[in-house]
Amino acid sequence: MRIFHKVFLALCVVGVIFYFSSYPQQQISLTSSEHHQKKQEDSYTIFFAGDVMLDRGVGLQVARYGDDDWRFPWRFIAEQFLSADVVFLNHEGVMSDVGQDAGGVYSFNFPLAALDGLLFAGVDVVSLANNHSFDWGGVALCDTKRRLNEHDIGTVGAGCSYTEANAPYVHAFDDGSSVGFLGYTSFYPNGVAGNTYPGISDYTLENMQQNITTLRESVDVIFVSLHWGEEYQPRSNAEQQMIGRALIDAGADIIIGHHPHVIQEVEEYNGGWIFYSLGNFIFDQYFSAETMEGLVAMATVQGGAIVSVDTKKVLLNTYFQPMFVDVE
């Protein structure tokens, strides 16, 4: 009986093993795993920074300590920037060998070789709409746009015609989603480009709202760059708040503010974010601690929507090189 019992148990075990090995449970498990993998969407990171000025003291430091290598200002942040899918910043001046100095107290025209630094750091798109857009006249502004575009750096906020100046920059991702950028400045109200001459984009609220509405039809996420506000003020003013909120209400997702040269507050409003001022990123304003620091903001886009927004502080060293620092 014991032998029969052992044989019976052995046959049962073999039968159970055969039964479950033939049951499609493993196939169901694999199918479920594949399903989750297909539903997991790619994520993309957009970095955006504040004012970049590659003339004056910055140029002197590049010549004196960087052996005229324009990768020098970007040395400590290039690796992080290259890890992003899109990098945006404000191009505070022109980069051209044509035009004429308008004779302002501060007139910025970056050396043509400064383009090497932008490419080295992986910059994808810049705004040309700021209070230094016309430092060397409209012809230099138009030439700057052309030079940057020829090297696959997108531009917003200025152009060789009204259409160009107000046109968005669109970046498409591999998953079919896309982000769009627009750029404006509150300065030069009489400097708006025309049908046949260069200039900046149209800063009127109606135009900005309409451009956001139009762009929303073709992209998933919208960034609007605004060169505005009051220099060295740590808080935004009432006009900034009114404009920024109105553009979020119109459909913008993130407002990228700059010009005050110091960091201003970040406001989460109606499902969007307003960075009133990111402060300086590369600049030679060594006269205060506040002008020697800035923020780099990082937005993560997944499935055509912003899923997270974060910031990191940068400090400028004595050579005007930004470096990321840990913030408590």
DAMO-V49046 format. One record per backbone hydrogen bond with DSSP energy under -0.5 kcal/mol. CO is the residue of the C=O (numbers start at 0). NH is the residue of the N-H. E is the energy in kcal/mol with one decimal. If there is no record, write none. Layout:
[[CO:NH:E] [CO:NH:E]]
This chain:
[[0:4:-2.9] [1:5:-2.4] [2:6:-2.5] [3:7:-2.5] [4:8:-2.4] [5:9:-2.5] [6:10:-2.4] [7:11:-2.1] [8:12:-2.5] [9:13:-2.4] [10:14:-2.4] [11:15:-2.7] [12:16:-2.7] [13:17:-2.6] [14:18:-2.6] [15:19:-2.5] [16:20:-2.2] [17:21:-1.5] [18:22:-0.8] [22:24:-1.0] [22:25:-0.7] [23:27:-1.8] [24:28:-2.1] [25:29:-2.2] [26:30:-2.4] [27:31:-2.4] [28:32:-2.0] [29:33:-2.6] [30:34:-2.1] [31:35:-2.0] [32:36:-2.0] [33:37:-2.1] [34:38:-1.7] [35:39:-1.3] [38:40:-0.6] [41:302:-0.8] [43:300:-3.2] [44:46:-0.5] [44:84:-2.2] [44:85:-1.6] [45:298:-2.5] [46:87:-2.4] [47:296:-2.5] [49:89:-2.0] [50:280:-2.6] [50:281:-2.0] [51:91:-2.4] [53:110:-0.7] [54:57:-1.6] [54:58:-0.7] [55:59:-1.9] [56:60:-2.0] [57:61:-2.0] [58:62:-2.2] [59:63:-2.6] [60:64:-2.7] [60:65:-0.9] [61:65:-0.8] [61:67:-2.1] [61:68:-0.5] [65:68:-1.9] [67:69:-0.7] [68:71:-2.0] [70:73:-1.0] [71:74:-1.4] [72:321:-0.7] [73:76:-1.4] [73:77:-1.7] [76:80:-2.4] [77:81:-2.8] [78:82:-0.8] [79:82:-0.6] [80:83:-1.6] [85:46:-3.0] [86:123:-1.9] [86:124:-2.0] [87:48:-2.3] [88:90:-0.6] [88:126:-1.7] [89:51:-1.9] [89:91:-1.1] [90:92:-2.2] [93:109:-3.5] [104:106:-0.5] [106:108:-0.5] [107:93:-1.5] [110:113:-1.8] [111:114:-1.5] [112:115:-1.8] [113:116:-0.8] [113:117:-1.2] [114:118:-2.2] [115:119:-2.4] [116:120:-2.0] [117:122:-2.4] [118:121:-1.0] [123:153:-3.2] [124:88:-1.2] [125:155:-1.7] [126:90:-2.3] [127:129:-1.0] [129:132:-1.6] [131:134:-1.4] [133:136:-1.4] [134:101:-3.3] [135:99:-1.0] [135:139:-0.6] [136:140:-1.6] [137:141:-2.6] [138:142:-2.1] [139:143:-2.3] [140:144:-2.0] [141:145:-2.1] [142:146:-2.5] [143:147:-2.4] [144:148:-2.6] [145:149:-2.1] [146:150:-0.7] [147:150:-1.0] [147:152:-2.5] [148:151:-1.9] [151:153:-0.6] [153:125:-2.2] [155:127:-2.8] [156:200:-2.0] [158:198:-2.3] [160:164:-2.6] [161:165:-1.8] [162:166:-0.6] [163:166:-0.9] [164:156:-0.8] [168:180:-2.7] [169:171:-0.5] [170:178:-2.3] [172:175:-1.8] [176:172:-3.1] [177:219:-1.8] [177:220:-1.3] [178:170:-2.9] [179:222:-3.0] [180:168:-2.0] [181:224:-3.3] [183:226:-2.2] [187:190:-2.2] [190:199:-2.4] [193:161:-1.9] [196:193:-1.8] [198:158:-2.4] [199:192:-2.4] [200:202:-0.7] [203:207:-2.5] [204:208:-2.7] [205:209:-2.2] [206:210:-2.6] [207:211:-2.0] [208:212:-2.4] [209:213:-2.5] [210:214:-2.5] [211:215:-2.2] [212:216:-0.6] [213:216:-1.0] [214:217:-2.0] [214:218:-1.3] [220:179:-2.7] [221:252:-2.2] [221:253:-1.8] [222:181:-1.9] [222:224:-0.5] [223:255:-3.1] [224:183:-2.3] [225:227:-0.8] [225:257:-1.8] [226:185:-2.3] [229:232:-1.5] [231:233:-0.5] [236:240:-2.1] [237:241:-2.3] [238:242:-2.7] [239:243:-3.1] [240:244:-2.1] [241:245:-2.0] [242:246:-2.1] [243:247:-1.8] [244:248:-2.6] [245:249:-1.3] [246:250:-0.5] [246:251:-2.4] [247:250:-1.4] [252:272:-2.1] [253:223:-2.5] [253:255:-0.5] [254:256:-0.8] [254:274:-2.6] [255:225:-2.8] [256:277:-2.0] [257:227:-2.0] [259:231:-3.4] [260:279:-0.6] [261:278:-0.6] [264:275:-1.7] [266:268:-0.6] [266:273:-3.0] [268:271:-2.8] [271:268:-2.4] [272:254:-2.6] [272:274:-0.5] [273:266:-2.6] [273:275:-1.0] [274:256:-2.3] [276:263:-2.2] [277:294:-2.8] [278:50:-1.5] [281:52:-2.9] [283:285:-1.8] [284:287:-0.6] [288:291:-0.9] [289:292:-0.7] [291:315:-2.8] [292:279:-1.0] [293:313:-2.8] [294:296:-0.5] [295:311:-2.3] [296:47:-2.2] [297:309:-2.5] [298:45:-2.7] [298:300:-0.5] [299:306:-3.0] [299:307:-1.1] [300:43:-2.6] [301:304:-1.0] [304:301:-3.0] [304:306:-0.5] [307:299:-2.6] [309:297:-3.1] [311:295:-2.9] [312:324:-2.4] [313:293:-2.1] [314:322:-1.8] [316:319:-2.2] [319:321:-0.6] [320:316:-1.7] [322:314:-2.4] [324:312:-0.6]]
